Amino acid sequence: MKNTFTMTDNRTDTSYEFDILDGTRGPSVVDISSFYSQTGMFTYDQGYTSTASTKSAITFIDGDKGELRHRGIDIEDLVENHSYIEVCYLLLKKRLPTPEEAKGFDLELRHRSFIHERMKGLFDSFPISGHPMAIMNSAVAALTVFYGDHISIENEEEALEMAARIIAKMPTIAAFSYRHSMGIPFIYPDVNRSFTENFLYMMRAYPGGVMKIGNDGENTISPVEVKALDAIFSLHADHEQNASTTTVRNVASTNAHPYVAISSGISALWGSAHGGANEQVIKQLEMIGSVDNVDKYIAKAKDRSDPFRLMGFGHRVYKNFDPRAKILRGLQDQLKDELKLDSELMKIASKIEDIALNDEYFVSRKLYPNIDFYSGVILTALKIPTSMFTPMFVIGRTVGWIAQWLEYKEDAKAKIARPRQLYTGE
């Protein structure tokens, strides 16, 4: 016997029955797909606060418990015991790789990291003042010109090849976008370097220079820097049906090419209320300027008549400590010790954190520090320019977007996204 949910229209005393669907974890859902045909009405849920738009087996979030899992595996386990490449493999192939499979996937990504030589002309066509996110958006859409006809995306093996290609090329596109904005020569990927190290290399190196892993000079990439950035990529890999992921799925529903869908996801992510939030956190810390000013701005944040809002606190889903933020908090402390960092921004952030975690105003409202509060400070410590904060998010999230695209394509019952509305016009 099915579990059902009964709704009554009190105007006519007519009752309607809908099936209740149970997932493997989390709240059950009411299947209202027949609501309009039964009642002649639409449901209204602005911002989709209570609406499940799809079925998915990729990522699970319990916001009340502060829990995040990919394919059933806790995010803390993945960050502590697995590389970003292994997380990518898990999201794409639904299980963690063996050591041999991880090595093979790593090599594949290294060799796919180069972009088509003719694409360099695309970067040259943009003004130097262009934001890296705008350039990345255009470059990813342009991939359909260079690689769109080379595979059949209806074939599972070739679709995974397409997925590996976009994951591998995204750091190169990001680094090229940054170097173009700085007017400095492009640095090609180095197949002898791992995914995350390679990105830092493409960001920092100069033609003819030598850059190695180590802690003994300017021309080095510290192992702790690679570890920290790899963790940031893993923490951003996927986050259920957020705004940019929903955008990717909606565009996928039109049968657009996956690279176009991902380009759309980049556009959605750029917003300051989404992926651009960590950039806003740093700007706010810079505006506060000194530890001595923190109390004043905390008071402003608590004043309902003051429009000032403290960036990096609270989350639409998490009503507990964001598990990703907990991990980054530990990484921040590790970076501070190993790289001997003691910047004014870190001091300001630390004081804000101490106050917010112990102040009844923030605690009662469940306004815990979120991932953006810590990621901006860490990226600054890694010498990543503020304009590149959101591109860092893009690099990490690309695998989640493409995994969601693949899952959407596997759903035989998938339909084109077409929400309805409550019309209030003339």
N, C-alpha and C positions, 0 to 999 in steps of 0.2 A: 504493500500500500504506500502510495506517494505521500510525502509531507506537503501540505498545501497552505496557502496564505489567502485569507478571505478579506475582500474589501467591499464596503457597503456605500452606495451612493445614497446619502440621507435625503436627497431631494425626491427620489422615487422609491426608496427602500429596496433597491435592487442590489443584490450581492454578486460579486464576481470572484472567481477562484483562480489562483495562480500557483504554479509549482514552486516549491522551495528546493534550490540546488545546493548541495553541500560540497565544499572543497576539501582538500586534504588537511588544510590548516586555515585558520582565520574565520571571519564571519561567513555565515551562509548568505545566499542571495535569493531574492524573489525574481523569478523569470517573468518579466512583464513585456516580453516581446509581442504578445498578443493583446496588450492593453488597449491599443487604439481600435483594433478590429472588434473587441468585445464591448468597449465603452463609448467609442467615438470621441475620446479625449486623449490628450497627451499628458505625460508626467512632466513636472517642472523641477529641475535640479540645477540651478545656476552654479557654474563652476564644477559640476559633477562631484559634489561633496559626498554623495551617498550612492553613486552609480558605478557599477562594474561594467566597463565598456567591452571587456573581452575575457576569455579564459587564457591563462598562461601558466606554464610550469617552470618559468625561468627564475623569478625572484619573488621572495616572500618578505613582507614587512609586518611586524607587529609594533605599531607606534606606541602603544601603552607600555609595553615591556621594553622598548628600545632594542628590538631584535631585527636583524637583517640577514637573510640567507640567500645564497645562489645555488640552485639545484639541490636544496636541502642542506647545504654546508654553511656553517656560521661564518660571517665575514671576518671575525677575529682569527679564526683558524686559517682562513685563506690568506690573509695578510701576513700572519706570523710564519706560516709554513710553506707558502707557495708563491711563486713569482707571478707577475702580471701576465706573462705569456701562458702560464698554466691556468690562470683564471679565464683568459680568452678561450683556451681549448675547452674548458669546462662549459662555458656558456654556449659555445658553438656546437660541441659534440656530446653534450649532456653527461659527461663524466670527466674526471681528472685524468690526465695522460700518464702513461708509464714514463720512466726516465728516458727511454728510447724515443717514445712518441713526442715528448716535450722537446728533446734535442732536434728531432726532425722538423717539428713545427717552428722552432726557433730559427733554424737554418732557412726554412721556406720564407719566413718573414724578412730575414736579412736580405735575401736575394730579390724579394719583391719590393724593397723599400725605395728603389730608384723610380723616379717619374720619367715619363716620355720627354726626350730632349726638347721637342717642339713646345712643351708646356712652359719652358722658361720664358718664352716670348709673352705668355699671358701675364706673368708677374711683372715684366718690364712695362706692360701697358698701363699699370696702375700708378697713380701719383704716390710719391714717397709718404705723403701724409695719411694714406689710407690705413684704416685700422686692420690689424692682422685677421680679425674675425670676418670682415667683409671680403678680404682677399681669399681666405680659406673657403668661404662659402662659394665664391665663384669658381675657384680651382676644383673643388669637389664636384660641382655640377659639370665642369668641363671634362672630368674623367669619362663621362658617358661618350664624349666625342672620340677619345683615344682608346677606350677599352670596352665601350658599350656593345659592340657587335662581335666580340671575340669569343663569347661563351653563350650557352643557353642557360638562362637563369632558372628554367623549369627543371633542369637536371640537377639532382642533389649534389653530385660530386663537383660539377662545374659551379654551382651556387656557392659551395664552400671555398672553391678557388677564388671566386669573386670576393667573398668575405675576407679571406686572407690578404688579398690585394689591397683592399681599402684600409684595413687595419695597419698594414705595413707602410703604406704611403702617407698616412695621416701625419706622423711626426715629421716627415720630410716636407710636406706641404706647409706645416706649421712653422718649421725652422726657416724655410725659404720665404714665407710671408713676413716673418720678423726681420730677416736680413735685408729683404727688399725695402722695408720701412726704414731701415737704418742706412741704406745706401751702401752696404758692404757686400763683398762677393759671396755667392752661394758656396756652401761646403757640401759636397756629395756624401751620401751615406758610406760608412766603412763596414764591409761585411765581416770584419774581424771583431766587431763590437756588438754587445747585446742590445736589445731593443731600447732600453732606457738610457744606457750609457751612450748609445749612438745619437739619441736626441740631444743630450747635453753637449756632445761633441759637435754636432751640426750647429748648435747655437753659439758655441764659444770659440771654435777653432778659426784659424786664418790660413789661407793658402800657403803651403810650404812649411807650415809650423808643425811641431810635434806635440801631441797631447796624450798623456797616459794616465792610467789609474794610479793614484797615490795621494800622499798628504804633504808633499815636500816642495811646493812651489806653485807659481801662478798657472803654469801650463799643465795642470793636473785636474783630474776629476776624482773627488774623494769617494771612496766606497760607501760612506754613510750618505752622501748626496744621492748616489744611485739608488740605494735602499729606500731612502725617503721618497724620492720621486716615483719609484716603482710602486710603493705603497699607495701614494696618491692616485696613480692610475688605477690600481685595483679597487680603491674605495669609490671611484667614480664609474666603475665598469657598467653598472646597471642599477636602476632604482625604481623598478616597477613602472606603473603607467603615469609617469610625470608628464609635464607639458610637452617637452621635446620628444619623448618617446611616443606619446599619443599622436603628435604631429607626424612622426615617421610612419606609424601604423595607418593614419588617415590617408597619407599620400600613397602608401603602399596599396591601399584599397582601390585606388584608381588605376592600378597596373602600371604606374610610372616606374621607371628604372630605379633600382635600389640606390644608386649614387645620387639621384635627384631627391629621393626620400631622405637620405642622410643630409644632403645640402639643406633641405627644409628643416631638419632637426637642428642644424647649426644655427639657422635663423632664429628658431624658437629659444634656443639655449642662450643666445646673446643677451636677452633681456635682463635688466638689473634685478628683477624679481625671481630670476631662475639662475642660470649659470654665471651671470655677471655679478652676483652678490658678493663674491670674495673680493672682487676689485673695489666694490663700494665699501667693504670693511676696511681695506687699507686706506682708502681716501678719508674715511672717517677718523681712523687712528691718527693720520697725518694732520687732520683738522684739529683734533683734540690737542695734539702737539706736545704735551708734557704730562707726566704722572700727576703733577700738581693740579691739573685741570680736570682730572677724572671725576672727582666728587661733584663738580659743577654740572658735568654732562649727565651723570647718573641722575641727579636731581631733575634735570630737564626731561630725561626719558620717563621719569615717574610722574611728571606734571601733565595731567590730561589736557590742559589748555595750551600746552607747548607742542608744536608740530614735530619737534625733534624725535626721531626714533633710533634706538640703538641697533645698529646693523650686526648681523651674525648671531642673533638670539631668536629662539623659537623656530618651529617648523610646522608645515601644514599637516604632516602625518605623525611625527614623533611628539608625544606628550611626556616623554621621558628623555634621558640623555641620549642624543643621537649616537649610536654605536660607532659610527665612523669618526665622530668628533672625539670620542674617548681614545681611539687608536692614534689619531693625529696629535692629541694632547701629549701622549707618551713620546711620539716621534719628535715633537717640538722640544721636549726636555732633552732628548738624546742629542739632537742637533746642537742645542745650546751648549751642552757639555763638550761634545767631541769637536765642534768647530769653534768653540770658545766665543759664542755669540752673546752679546749683551747689549743689543740695540735699544734705543729709546722706544721704538714701536713695540718690542717684546715686553718691555717694562709696563707700558701703557696697557697692552692687552692683558698682561698678567694681573694687574690691579683691577681692571674691569671684571675679569673672570672671578677673582676672589670675592669681590663685592656681590656680583650677581648670583653666585652659588650659595650665598649666605644671607641674602636680603629677602625678607618676607614678600616684598612686592614681586620679585622675579620668581621665587620658589612657588608661591601660591598660584601664579599664572602659568607655571610650567614652562617658563622662558629659559630653557637651558641653552648653553652655547651649541651652535650647530657646526656642520663641517666647514662652512664658509668662514667662520670666525678663526679657525685654526689654519686652514689651507692657505689663506692669503699671507699670514705671517711666515709660514714655512716656505712658501714659494719665494718670498722676499729674501729669506735666509739663503735660498738656493741660487740667488742672483737672477731669478726670472723676472723680467720687466713686468710692470703692472699690466701693460697692454696685452701680455701673453697669458694672463691668468685664465681667462675663459678658453683660449686655445688649449691649455693644459687639460681642462675639463673635456674638451672635444676629443682629444687623443684618447683619454681613458674611456669615455662613453661610447666611442665608435663601435666597439665590440658589442655593447648592449643593444645599440640601435640595430645593428645588422642581425643579431640573434633574434630580436623581436620581429624584424622583417621576415626572417626565415620561418619563424613560428607562425606568423600570420599566413604565409604562403602555404604552409602545411595544413591549414584549417579549411576543409572542404566546404564548410558552411559560412565562410567569411563573406561579408557583403560590403559594398562601398559605404563608407561613413557618410551618414546623412541625418544629423540631428534635426529636430523640429523646433518650433518657436511658439512663444505666446505673443501674438501680434497686438501692438498697442498704438498703431498709427492711425492715420485718417481713414 
